[in-house]
Amino acid sequence: MSTPAAPEPSPLDQLPGDLMMWVLIVSELLVFGAGLAAVLGMRVLDPAGFAAAQDHLHRALAGVNTLVLVSSGYLAARAVRLAEAARPRAARARLAGAAALGAVFLAIKAVEYGDNAAAGIGLTSGGFFTFYYLLTGFHAAHVLAGIVILGLVGARAEPRALEVGAAFWHMVDLVWVLLFPVLYLLR
């Protein structure tokens, strides 16, 4: 008697982490993508107004925040590899570093928002700022959620759980890497 052949793995079986996290990630990327498309459409319709509004933003702080989030993504990736190598203490330390950098990102963003508020710039200061606050605020909420997720998966430091948490964190990084040039640099 021959044994039945094992079923072919599907491409979904090859995804790191959990399928439902990927559904969440893709849906979040679509939401942010729609917001970015609206901002780019507004830029096409009013390039001078777009550039004038951009001049009130803190490009240097946003640049630092980009380095902060990219560094945190590196630490999250290292945490996954360390967990796979059965080094849970080192994995937890990298996750703690990634989460701490997420907190630094939020602190810098709070400084930027505070400076804007002091200058009288708010959600209703024009179309650019409406989208700016909606997109960066929604992103900040994702950073906060990501910090919580990193803390939860770090408690177990199990490779699959860390992979799921890191996937979410990388989505947060990716969104910022897209928001930064569109909102702060594109002229």
Secondary structure, 3 states (H helix, E strand, C coil): CCCCCCCCCCHHHHCCCCHHHHHHHHHHHHHHHHHHHHHHHHHHHCHHHHHHHHCCCCHHHHHHHHHHHHHHHHHHHHHHHHHHCCCHHHHHHHHHHHHHHHHHHHHHHHHHHHHHHHCCCCCCCCHHHHHHHHHHHHHHHHHHHHHHHHHHHHHHCCHHHHHHHHHHHHHHHHHHHHHHHHHHHCC
